[in-house]
Amino acid sequence: MAYVVTEACIRCKYMECVEICPVACFAAGEVMLVIDPTECIDCGLCEPACPANAIFHETDPRTQEWQSINASHAAIWPKIARKGAPINDADAWNGRPGKAELFSGKPAGAA
C-alpha cells in the first residue's frame, strides 16, 4: 500500500510532506510532487502535513487516476529528501479545482 499525490498539488508543491517523510519516497516534477509506491512505507505522515490537502491513501477513490502518474513519474523524476521552495504563486493556486489539465510530465528543473 502507498500514499498518492493528486492534482491538488499542481502549481502548489509546498513540500512539507517531503520534510516529514522517513524514507524519502518523493520525486519532484516541474509543477507537482509524486510518491514512489515502491518506496512508500504507508506510514501516513505525509497526508496531514500537506497544506494543499493533495495526498491520500491509495484506497481513497480520489487517487484512482493519479496512481499511475505517481508510479510512472516517480521512476523518472529526481528524488528529493529536503523541503524546497514552493512555486512562487502557490498560495493563489491552493484549493483551486480542476488543475489536472496543468499537469506537466517534465521533471523539476527542466528547461
NORVEN-V396691 format. One record per residue. N is the residue number from 1. RES is the residue in one letter. PSI is psi as a letter, one per 40 degrees, with the letter a starting at -180 (none if undefined). OMEGA is omega in whole degrees, 0 to 359 (none if undefined). Layout:
((N;RES;PSI;OMEGA) (N;RES;PSI;OMEGA))
This chain:
((1;M;i;182) (2;A;i;172) (3;Y;i;187) (4;V;h;175) (5;V;h;183) (6;T;a;187) (7;E;e;179) (8;A;d;178) (9;C;d;185) (10;I;h;180) (11;R;e;175) (12;C;c;175) (13;K;f;183) (14;Y;d;173) (15;M;e;172) (16;E;d;179) (17;C;d;181) (18;V;d;183) (19;E;d;186) (20;I;e;184) (21;C;h;181) (22;P;e;183) (23;V;e;178) (24;A;f;182) (25;C;e;181) (26;F;i;174) (27;A;i;187) (28;A;h;173) (29;G;i;181) (30;E;d;185) (31;V;e;179) (32;M;i;175) (33;L;i;172) (34;V;i;177) (35;I;h;176) (36;D;h;183) (37;P;e;178) (38;T;e;180) (39;E;d;183) (40;C;h;180) (41;I;e;174) (42;D;f;182) (43;C;d;177) (44;G;e;182) (45;L;d;183) (46;C;d;186) (47;E;d;180) (48;P;e;181) (49;A;e;185) (50;C;h;179) (51;P;e;180) (52;A;e;182) (53;N;f;186) (54;A;e;186) (55;I;h;181) (56;F;i;176) (57;H;i;184) (58;E;e;177) (59;T;e;179) (60;D;h;182) (61;P;d;180) (62;R;e;182) (63;T;e;190) (64;Q;d;182) (65;E;e;183) (66;W;e;180) (67;Q;d;181) (68;S;d;177) (69;I;d;178) (70;N;d;183) (71;A;d;184) (72;S;d;183) (73;H;d;175) (74;A;d;180) (75;A;e;184) (76;I;e;178) (77;W;i;180) (78;P;h;176) (79;K;i;177) (80;I;i;181) (81;A;e;180) (82;R;i;178) (83;K;h;174) (84;G;a;179) (85;A;h;175) (86;P;i;175) (87;I;i;187) (88;N;d;182) (89;D;f;183) (90;A;d;183) (91;D;d;179) (92;A;d;181) (93;W;e;183) (94;N;h;178) (95;G;e;178) (96;R;h;176) (97;P;i;173) (98;G;f;181) (99;K;e;183) (100;A;d;181) (101;E;e;179) (102;L;e;179) (103;F;h;176) (104;S;h;177) (105;G;e;181) (106;K;i;177) (107;P;i;176) (108;A;h;178) (109;G;e;180) (110;A;i;179) (111;A;none;none))
